[in-house]
Amino acid sequence: MAEQSLTATTGRDLGSRSTRRLRREGQVPGVVYGLGTDPIAIAMNYKELRTAMTTEAGLNVLINLDIDGASELCILKELQRDAIRQEVSHVDFIRIDATVDVAVDVVIHLEGEAKEVANASGMVDQLMFSLPVLTKPNNIPTSLTVDISNLEINGAIHVADIALPEGVIANIDGDESVAIGVITRSTLEAMAAEDAAAAAAEGDLLAAAEEGDDEDSDD
């Protein structure tokens, strides 16, 4: 995985007033912690941060964070956004060791057409949209693809069914469902209506047959 570079400075004042001033100046406040060292309050340019985070790796991008001239390999731990403008308002980075596994969530994409499900007027319900994994920092997948072509109604694709790249381990129970094939409510209602209509028609036929038997008996 390619790494992005980002410059940060320390020494920012803490508190909401100072934070608002930073944002007005095009800066984003943040914190760096991990690897047994004390947390450091930092600030960085908003545009540079946005550029660094806008890659195919998404939030799992590796960041070479230059803090007052000292380089730290980091990964994003938490990103907060303004509730109204949706702009990044605060970031937390965690220091990582390139030789040690890290725990990250990797996006899951479904591909293919579940024809058995479609033929039954059902739908594919995706239950899991990202997979927690353990792997070396430079081996983090940008995404995982799950083929749903063989999925059937009442069937499921489990975590254990996902083909993971070498060196990537699922950090969750393999029996957890990623996607299932289900009958929709509208389909169930239509099936119930058809069953009711069929039952009514059968009842009419039985009634007609009984009426015919009664007439034969009278003769």
C-alpha positions as CSV (number, residue, x, y, z in Angstrom):
1,M,0.0,0.0,0.0
2,A,1.3,3.4,-0.9
3,E,2.0,5.9,1.8
4,Q,1.0,9.5,2.0
5,S,3.0,12.3,3.6
6,L,1.5,14.9,5.9
7,T,3.1,17.7,7.9
8,A,1.9,18.5,11.4
9,T,3.0,20.9,14.1
10,T,2.8,20.7,17.8
11,G,2.3,23.4,20.5
12,R,-1.3,24.2,19.6
13,D,-3.4,25.7,22.4
14,L,-6.1,23.5,23.8
15,G,-9.7,24.4,24.3
16,S,-12.7,25.2,22.1
17,R,-11.8,28.8,21.4
18,S,-8.3,27.9,20.1
19,T,-9.8,25.0,18.1
20,R,-12.3,27.4,16.4
21,R,-9.4,29.8,15.6
22,L,-7.4,26.9,14.1
23,R,-10.3,25.9,11.8
24,R,-10.8,29.5,10.7
25,E,-7.1,29.5,9.6
26,G,-7.6,26.3,7.5
27,Q,-6.1,24.0,10.2
28,V,-7.4,20.8,11.7
29,P,-6.6,19.9,15.3
30,G,-5.6,16.3,16.1
31,V,-3.9,13.9,18.5
32,V,-1.2,11.3,17.9
33,Y,-0.7,8.4,20.3
34,G,0.4,4.8,20.5
35,L,3.5,2.6,20.7
36,G,3.8,3.4,24.4
37,T,4.4,7.1,24.0
38,D,2.4,10.0,25.4
39,P,-0.3,11.6,23.2
40,I,0.7,14.7,21.3
41,A,-1.7,17.5,20.3
42,I,-1.0,18.5,16.7
43,A,-2.5,20.7,14.0
44,M,-2.3,20.2,10.2
45,N,-3.5,21.9,7.0
46,Y,-7.0,20.9,6.1
47,K,-6.4,20.8,2.4
48,E,-3.3,18.6,2.8
49,L,-5.2,16.3,5.1
50,R,-8.0,16.0,2.6
51,T,-5.6,15.2,-0.2
52,A,-3.8,12.6,1.9
53,M,-7.1,10.9,2.8
54,T,-8.5,10.9,-0.7
55,T,-7.0,7.7,-2.1
56,E,-8.3,4.2,-2.9
57,A,-7.1,3.1,0.5
58,G,-9.7,5.4,2.1
59,L,-9.4,5.7,5.9
60,N,-6.8,2.9,6.0
61,V,-4.2,5.0,4.2
62,L,-0.7,4.9,5.8
63,I,0.5,8.3,6.8
64,N,4.1,9.4,7.1
65,L,3.4,12.1,9.6
66,D,6.1,14.7,9.8
67,I,5.8,16.2,13.3
68,D,8.1,19.1,13.8
69,G,10.7,17.4,11.5
70,A,10.4,13.9,13.1
71,S,8.6,11.3,10.9
72,E,6.0,8.9,12.4
73,L,4.3,6.1,10.5
74,C,0.6,6.4,11.5
75,I,-2.9,5.3,10.6
76,L,-6.1,7.1,11.2
77,K,-7.9,5.9,14.3
78,E,-10.8,8.3,14.4
79,L,-12.1,11.1,12.2
80,Q,-14.8,13.6,13.4
81,R,-16.9,15.8,11.1
82,D,-18.9,18.9,11.6
83,A,-22.5,17.9,11.9
84,I,-23.7,20.6,9.6
85,R,-20.9,21.3,7.1
86,Q,-19.5,17.7,7.2
87,E,-16.0,19.1,7.2
88,V,-13.3,17.3,9.2
89,S,-13.2,18.9,12.6
90,H,-10.7,16.6,14.4
91,V,-8.5,13.6,13.7
92,D,-6.8,11.0,15.9
93,F,-3.8,9.2,14.5
94,I,-2.2,6.1,16.1
95,R,1.5,5.3,15.6
96,I,2.2,1.9,14.1
97,D,5.1,-0.5,13.6
98,A,5.5,-1.6,10.0
99,T,6.6,-5.1,11.2
100,V,3.6,-5.6,13.5
101,D,0.0,-6.6,12.6
102,V,-2.6,-3.8,12.8
103,A,-6.4,-4.2,13.3
104,V,-8.4,-2.3,10.6
105,D,-11.8,-2.5,8.9
106,V,-11.8,-3.2,5.2
107,V,-14.7,-2.3,3.0
108,I,-16.7,-5.2,1.5
109,H,-18.1,-5.0,-2.0
110,L,-20.7,-7.5,-3.4
111,E,-20.4,-8.6,-7.0
112,G,-22.3,-10.9,-9.3
113,E,-26.0,-11.6,-9.7
114,A,-27.8,-14.0,-7.3
115,K,-30.1,-15.5,-10.0
116,E,-31.7,-18.0,-7.7
117,V,-32.7,-15.2,-5.3
118,A,-33.9,-13.0,-8.2
119,N,-35.9,-15.8,-9.7
120,A,-37.7,-16.2,-6.4
121,S,-38.5,-12.5,-6.3
122,G,-36.2,-12.2,-3.3
123,M,-33.4,-9.8,-2.5
124,V,-29.8,-10.0,-1.3
125,D,-29.5,-8.4,2.2
126,Q,-25.9,-7.2,2.9
127,L,-25.4,-7.5,6.7
128,M,-21.7,-6.7,6.9
129,F,-20.2,-3.7,5.0
130,S,-16.7,-3.9,6.3
131,L,-14.6,-6.7,7.7
132,P,-12.3,-6.4,10.7
133,V,-8.9,-7.9,9.8
134,L,-5.4,-8.2,11.1
135,T,-2.4,-7.7,8.8
136,K,0.9,-5.9,8.3
137,P,0.4,-2.2,7.6
138,N,1.8,-2.5,4.0
139,N,-0.5,-5.4,3.3
140,I,-3.8,-3.8,4.1
141,P,-6.3,-4.5,1.2
142,T,-8.1,-1.4,-0.2
143,S,-11.3,-3.5,-0.3
144,L,-12.6,-7.1,-0.4
145,T,-14.9,-8.5,-3.1
146,V,-17.6,-11.1,-2.3
147,D,-19.2,-13.1,-5.2
148,I,-23.0,-13.6,-4.5
149,S,-23.7,-15.5,-7.7
150,N,-24.4,-18.8,-6.0
151,L,-26.5,-17.4,-3.1
152,E,-29.9,-18.9,-2.7
153,I,-33.0,-18.0,-0.7
154,N,-32.4,-18.6,3.0
155,G,-28.7,-19.1,2.1
156,A,-25.9,-17.0,3.5
157,I,-22.3,-16.1,2.7
158,H,-20.2,-16.2,5.8
159,V,-16.9,-14.5,6.8
160,A,-15.2,-17.9,6.3
161,D,-16.3,-17.9,2.7
162,I,-14.3,-14.7,1.8
163,A,-11.1,-15.2,-0.1
164,L,-8.6,-13.1,1.8
165,P,-5.2,-12.0,0.5
166,E,-2.2,-13.8,1.8
167,G,-1.2,-12.5,5.2
168,V,-4.7,-11.1,6.0
169,I,-6.6,-12.7,8.8
170,A,-10.3,-12.1,9.6
171,N,-10.6,-10.6,13.1
172,I,-14.1,-11.9,13.6
173,D,-15.9,-15.2,13.9
174,G,-16.0,-17.0,10.6
175,D,-19.6,-18.0,11.1
176,E,-20.8,-14.4,10.9
177,S,-23.0,-13.7,7.9
178,V,-21.9,-11.2,5.3
179,A,-25.0,-11.4,3.1
180,I,-28.2,-13.5,3.0
181,G,-30.8,-14.3,0.4
182,V,-34.3,-13.4,1.7
183,I,-37.9,-13.2,0.4
184,T,-39.1,-9.6,0.5
185,R,-42.2,-8.6,2.4
186,S,-44.1,-7.7,-0.8
187,T,-43.3,-11.1,-2.2
188,L,-44.5,-12.8,1.0
189,E,-47.7,-10.8,0.8
190,A,-48.2,-11.8,-2.9
191,M,-47.5,-15.4,-2.0
192,A,-50.0,-15.3,0.8
193,A,-52.6,-13.7,-1.5
194,E,-52.0,-16.4,-4.1
195,D,-52.4,-19.1,-1.4
196,A,-55.6,-17.5,-0.2
197,A,-57.0,-17.3,-3.7
198,A,-56.0,-20.9,-4.4
199,A,-57.7,-22.0,-1.1
200,A,-60.8,-20.1,-2.0
201,A,-61.0,-21.6,-5.5
202,E,-60.5,-25.1,-4.0
203,G,-63.3,-24.3,-1.5
204,D,-65.6,-23.3,-4.3
205,L,-64.8,-26.5,-6.2
206,L,-65.5,-28.6,-3.2
207,A,-68.7,-26.8,-2.5
208,A,-69.8,-27.2,-6.1
209,A,-69.0,-30.9,-6.0
210,E,-70.9,-31.4,-2.7
211,E,-73.9,-29.6,-4.2
212,G,-73.7,-31.9,-7.2
213,D,-73.7,-34.9,-4.9
214,D,-76.7,-33.6,-3.1
215,E,-78.7,-33.2,-6.4
216,D,-77.7,-36.8,-7.4
217,S,-79.0,-38.1,-4.1
218,D,-82.3,-36.3,-4.5
219,D,-82.8,-37.9,-7.9
